């Protein structure tokens, strides 16, 4: 296990703030997924909506 990580599902103030900010900015169109990477640490994936701008 990586230094500073615990072997249980918990969410500190940092992750809580990130989730809140994403929800405020993107509503239900966003997603933050954390997944343990055995022997390495944690992987994070953030899905955000793509902004569509007209092509000149």
C-alpha positions in Angstrom: 0.0 0.0 0.0 1.3 3.5 -0.9 2.4 5.8 1.8 -0.4 7.9 3.3 -3.2 5.7 1.8 -5.6 3.7 4.0 -7.2 0.4 2.9 -10.8 1.6 3.3 -13.2 3.7 1.3 -13.2 7.2 2.7 -13.5 10.7 1.4 -11.6 13.6 2.9 -12.2 17.3 2.5 -10.2 17.5 -0.7 -12.2 15.0 -2.6 -15.4 16.4 -1.2 -14.5 19.8 -2.5 -13.6 18.5 -5.9 -16.9 16.6 -6.2 -18.8 19.7 -5.1 -17.0 22.0 -7.6 -17.6 19.5 -10.5 -21.3 19.3 -9.6 -21.7 23.0 -9.4 -19.9 23.5 -12.8 -21.3 20.6 -14.7 -24.3 19.1 -12.8 -25.1 15.6 -13.8 -22.9 15.7 -16.9 -19.7 15.0 -14.9 -18.2 12.1 -13.1 -15.2 11.5 -10.8 -14.1 7.9 -10.4 -11.3 6.7 -8.1 -9.9 3.2 -8.4 -7.2 1.5 -6.4 -4.2 0.5 -8.4 -2.7 -2.5 -6.5 0.9 -1.7 -5.4 0.9 1.7 -7.1 -1.7 3.9 -5.4 -4.9 5.3 -6.8 -6.1 6.1 -10.3 -8.5 8.9 -11.0 -10.8 9.5 -13.9 -12.8 12.7 -14.5 -15.4 12.8 -17.2 -16.6 16.2 -18.3 -18.9 17.3 -21.1 -17.2 18.4 -24.3 -17.9 22.0 -25.3 -19.1 22.2 -28.9 -18.1 25.4 -30.6 -18.9 26.2 -34.2 -16.1 25.6 -36.7 -15.3 28.8 -38.6 
